[in-house]
Amino acid sequence: MRLASFRAIETGGYQVGSLIDGSFKRFPETFEDLGWQRTGRIKCGTESNGGFRNIAISNCVFESCRGLALETVDGGIMEDITVTGVSMRDIRNAPLFVRLGSRPRGPTGIAIGTLKRVLISNVTCNALLNDMPSIISGVPGHAVEDIKIRYG
């Protein structure tokens, strides 16, 4: 296949359409040598003016992709998020990326958002080819609040 035919994919290590038709055809491992990065994952943000509230993510499998991303950087509010029963296999960057930032690309005068009340439980991750840690990050004067990570 040509490189251009792979760039539209957002499903990690699987070829376009192969998840839908049930054939689950993997990209060859050498494909990453051509400059492509696996990007499929569950992500709330980065565009975040409206915010994210009352979200439950449960009983999912991430495979051959990036990890879970919860990001609010444009003034949005992210709160009351529950992630449970997630299995991540062959993760290619931070398994958990929780970020409150201050980019701000929203309307003029929008304050820095908030990120609080997040529960992450019963999440497992296998990342043999990854040396990147999980990240929880706020900005000075604007802490990420009430984040609970537990197993069991």
N, C-alpha and C positions, 0 to 999 in steps of 0.2 A: 504494500500500500504506500501511497505517497504521504508525506508529512502533513500536507494540508487536510487530508481526510481524517486525521486524528484530532485536530485542534478544536473541533466543536464538541468533543466529548466532555461530559461532566460526571462520569460514573466511575472514576478511579481507574482501575486496571482493565476494564472491559471495553471491547469494541462497540462502536455506535450501533444501537438496535439490538445487541445481543442479550441485554437484560429483558427487553420486552418480548423477544421471541423465545426466550428460555434456553438459548444455546450457550450463554455465558462464555463467549470467546474472549480470552485474555489477549492483551497486547503483548508482543514479545518483549522480554526484559531489555533488549538492546534499544528499544524505542526511546528510553530516557536519555540515551547517549546523543540523541538528535536534538535535545533541548526542550522536550516536552515535560511538563510537570503534572502529576496526578492531582486533580483539583476537586473531584467529587467529595461531598461531605454534607453534613447538616450545619447550616450557618444562619444565625440571626444577626443582621447587620451586614456590612459596615454602614451603609446608608441607613440613617436612624432618626430622622427628624420626628417621626410619629411615635417611635418607641415600640416596645414589645412587652406585653403584660399577659400573665396567666397562661403560660405555655407549658405543656407536658410533652416530653419526648421519651418514649418508652419502648422497650423490646425491639431494638434496632440492631442491625449488624452493619458496621462500616468495614469495607474491605478494599485494600490496595488503593488508599486515597489519603486525604488530609484528615485531621481530627475534627472534633466538635468546636465550633467557634461561636461565642456569644459576645457581640461587639456593639457598643454604642459610642459613637465619636462625634456626632453632629447635633448633640443637644437632646436626644431622645431619652426616654425613661425605660430602663429594662428592669423589670421586677417580677417576682413570683414565678420563677422558672424552675421546673422539676425535670431532671434527667435521671432515668432509672432503667436498669436492665439493658445496658448497651454493651455490645462486644465490638471491639475494634481490632482488626487484624491487618498487619502489614501497613501501619500508619507511617506516612512520609514527612510529617512535621509535628508540631506540638499536639499531643493527643487532646489536651484541653487548653483552649485559648479564650480567656475571659478578660475583656478589655473595656475599660472606661477611658475615653480619650477626649481630646479637645482639638478637633481638626478645624474649625467648625465650617461646614459647607452649607448650613441651613440659612434661613432668612436672617438678616441683620438683627443683632440684639438678642439672639437666642443664647441662653445660659448653657453652661456645661451640664450635661445630663446626669442621671444617677444610674447606678447598677447595684441592685440589692435583692436580698431574699432569693438566693439561688441554692437549690439542693441538688447535688450530684451524688447518686448512690448506685452501688452494684454495677460499676463500670469496669470492664477489663480491657487491657490493651496489650497487643503484641506489636512491637516495632523494631524488628531486628536490624533494619538498615537505617535507623533514625537515631541521631544523637541529640535531638532537640527536646528540652524538658517541657512540661506543661507550664503555662504562664497565666498568672492572675495579676492584672496591672491596672492601676488608677493613675491619676495625675496629682501633683502637689495641691493640697487643699481640698481634694475631691476623692475620698477613699472609696474603694469597692467595699460594700457593707454586707454582713450576714451571709457569707458564703459557707456552705457546709459540704464537705466531701467525705463520704464514708463508704466503707465496704462492709456488707453484711447487715 
